[in-house]
């Protein structure tokens, strides 16, 4: 099924996408300008990975060094739009530092969304900080607009000890009672690899890029074939690439480096991270 852009995004005839496929469309514009054009209650899942306000250089159109109050004001504006475009029963995921996601979560609860999980994604990407614990995880907020329409069960393989090759028995020790498809997915994800090797990274984008495994898990958890996934911070195009490969429609924007996203979707030169998740396609949640 082809994405019906005129129903989803206002003004497409005058200002259409910079790139599109039968299943998705990418707009080269500011995230808030783009979100303002998206129709109310039209999207099944939103995934947002905004700049973290760490002073990184993304390009001339992105200011990643705002004051805390400016950053929060800007973030609440795009979050409000994400809430508006989400269908009843839809899911919203926000990937950020715990410092910001703590405040974003409070804002989303005030907006009436239902808190489902704070997912800790283990990632030792920085150096220890004086007088603080070593920061070793990013936060992935998971909210839904009321009862989620889709929640597909995911199981992960039992971890194997890299020294002895045996199973790591942190599942209670009841091996005979274990599901042969693996362990229920938890809210602590220790198996998301950083994107460091050049075979996974676009040469046209020096900024951070996300693992395909992270987006596969988000998309498999919250959508079924044909659902619409929106990402207002396209980045290197990981969300769009994963959605395209797994039969979901996609919609999004990026103000810098659209060429990297287009190259990724057209050439398929970048590798995917391996993923042994087992997914039960449960589909819509019963009332």
Steps between C-alpha positions, in 0.01 A plus 500: 500500500632844404527774762222757451704817545227758430297359789798492735689823428341834414638698208670208325398628157689827558785371717546128461762259634863514394490123461230234503435131442161329464509449878656816637593865462786719625462878538799734511378746762505596866333238720237739638416643157457145376297380800264797469402366158428143613133411544359445849479138623655357184811311618532160673847542654728800551871450563699814589876525548558876531834676550601466866610865543863401550650762271561259211534631146227360275503777242407867456128440556528333843584678826599231750611741770182658637445605858316232700179704498522558123563132438202397712272756336599378153467135602155546649387660175598205282381253765157665498482452125603135537214450745259671259588288195489171693196280444300378799680181599823618338848488656762770559870431561752771594874424508712740705715549808332418834539867598261610227274197477411537867349842417354387168320213673339735753383723214352207306310382806353849536392476137303186583717229351535170686847419635604147411876471549829673564732280296868514596725441201847406619759714322844591633564775250672761714760549770447498878389836643651642819275468807238303306423135428631381166213559253445167324153515346275705277130525571220394266160624615203289392154658525169416337190699414267302723501121481748400226338352191809288432743335738692213344681271740877488448735238638879522504748211499630369830839663556807282463815534710786606273749307717339157550233505227227409747171676557498789745237388749339833587151386407421330831670168440188322376646392165238233431226759529666748262331589173711357216464830314697686766464740793231766526636839397576714805521876546882482515655450157866396523524367144473817288839549332649846444534605137876534463615281213497670160291225339206615716558878467431743219814685392285806436403540867757541777246533781378207710298231325262243648518123480248332273441253783358775722253611233406145408407435861292819528320435172438131568374577849244763405389452138369251246540490122368815333507720813646850475822584688600866534846633586537880512880478543600286204873508575669232292167343400512191724127520584399535137732222384375252761134591439546453125663160543228374736189603308406810700418839352727783612491876514754748626716807471865598522649848472860388442657215302197388302746378238628239746147370558421488130822316422425249775150427366602490134821298515458276806879507543492517882492175696235411755592393853423134569180444692388169653178635654200270476182698428148372559280694259213536743353792310227724641439475874156365587262744667 
